[in-house]
Amino acid sequence: MKKRHIKLTITMFSMLLGLATFAQGPPGGGRGGRQGGGPPKGEKPDASEILKLLDTNNDDKIDKEEASKDKRGKISEDFDSIDANEDGFIDLEELEASLDSSKPKKVSIKKLLKEVDQDEDGQLNELEVAAKDKRDLMDNFSEIDTNDDSQLDAEELKAFYSKTDKRKRKNKD
């Protein structure tokens, strides 16, 4: 009985030792047991790598279903803000822009109106802008309101944000 007990103990010890060795990853480092690919900690992910990983149907864009398979959940969570042209897909250019913090983010007038326009008249008044705490609009309301009707329409907003984007790009250069 004692011999069997010793053999069983040695077998279990060997198995545990094997598991511990396997969990450490390959000799010399390798991936070190890290799963999921991607860049090492601290490095920015590459947009083309992300696209390649998530674009399961190989159409060079990520739809909402594909985004939901992102292990970190970040792309799925931020899908609507990354999808700048609101076509329901994230392409390489949109993905690169979302990862590049030095580039100014494009403002979607349609999204802005949907978010801020409480009375749904297609225009923003000062009260709606203040209620949503849109500082850039609050600080420049009279400048943006070029027709002086105390409302900001889509055309005035487009003009303002295109001017703002140009200024931001100039300051980056």
Beta strands, then each sheet from edge to edge (+ up, - down):
strand 1: 61-62
strand 2: 90-91
sheet 1: 1+ 2-
end
